Amino acid sequence: QVQLVESGGGLVQAGGSLRLSCAASGSIFIINGMGWYRQAPGKQRELVARITSRSRTNYADSVKGRFTISRDNAKNTVYLQMNSLKPEDTAVYYCNADALQATGIVNYWGQGTQVTVSS
């Protein structure tokens, strides 16, 4: 089993910044892709940003130029630096990871962290 523990959410005014962290622990051989998704009330969960084990990244168009995803492979941790936040960024943000375990690659989700951007 792998646990993903997120931190860093909170309330911020529009134009402000937050940094999310997600640390993976447990029965891990290798963490492959890691990413952040978000779900706003009444909407489907959507990809925010994803990063491969070799730090190749992709972003949703809505966050390009404002958000930066990074990772520390030694710590099995992924970060999301969010700048120039907008009210429409308000959502629960979920960490996601593909972990290579003895049985193969298994996908895991964190419990989510609330990000609220006030106007």
N, C-alpha and C positions, 0 to 999 in steps of 0.2 A: 504494500500500500504506500501511496505517496500523499502527503498533505501539502496543500498550498495555503499559505497564510499571508493575507494582504494587509497592508497598513497604509496610512497616509491620506485617507479620504477626509472630507469635512466640508465646512461652509466657507465660501469665499465670494467676494464681490466680483462682478464682471470686470475683466481686465487683469485679474489677479492670477496667481500661480499656485499649483499644488504638485507634489511629487508622490506618486504611488510606488509602493514596493511590494514584491511578492516573493517569498522565500519558499523553496521546495525542500521537503525533508522526507525521510523514510527509506524504503527499499528502492534505491535509485542506482542504476548502473550509469546511465547517461541521460541527460535531459536534452532532447532535440529541440524542436520549435517551442517557443514560448510566446504568449501574446496577451493582449488585453481586449476585452469585449465590454460592451455596455448595454444596458437595457433601461430605457425610460418608461415611465408609467404608460400603459396602453400600447406600447410598441414592442416589436420583436428585438431580440438580442442581436447586436450587430458588431462586426469587427471594428476595432479602433486602430490597432497596430499589432504587428507580429514581427518576430525576429528569429532567424535561424540560429543554429549552434555556431555558425561562422559569421554571425552578426549581419546577415543580409536582412534588410527591413522592408516592410510595406505598410502603407498607411491608408486609412479611409480618406477620401478626398476632403471631407469636412474638417479634418484635423491637420492636414498637411501644412507645414510651415509653423504650426503652433505647438504640436506635441512631438516629443522625441522618446523613442523606446531604446533601451539599452539593457545589457545584461552583464553579470559577473559570473562566469562559468565556475569559478572556484567556489563560489558561495551558492550556486544554483539559485540565483536571484535575478529577477527581471524588474526593471524600473520603468516608470512612465512619467516623464517630466511634462507637465501641462502648463503652458503659458497662454496669455491672452484669452483666458477662459470666457465663455459666453453662457448666457442662461440656457441655451439649447444643449450645452454639454452636461446639464444636470441629468444624472442617471446613477444606477448602481453599476459599478465597474467590477468586472470579474476577471481574474487571472486564469489563464489556461496553459497547460503544458503537455507535451508528449514525452512520456518517460519510457526509456528502454529498460525493461525488466526481464527477468528470467523467462517469462512466458511470451515476450514480444513487446511491441509498442502499445502502451496504454495511455489514453487521454484522460486528463484530470482537470477539474474545475475547483477554484477557490470558492469561499463562501460569499464573496462580494463585499465591496466597501462603497458607502454612499458618498457621492460628490454632488454638492448643491451649489449652484452659482446664482447669486442674487443680482438683480438688475439695478 
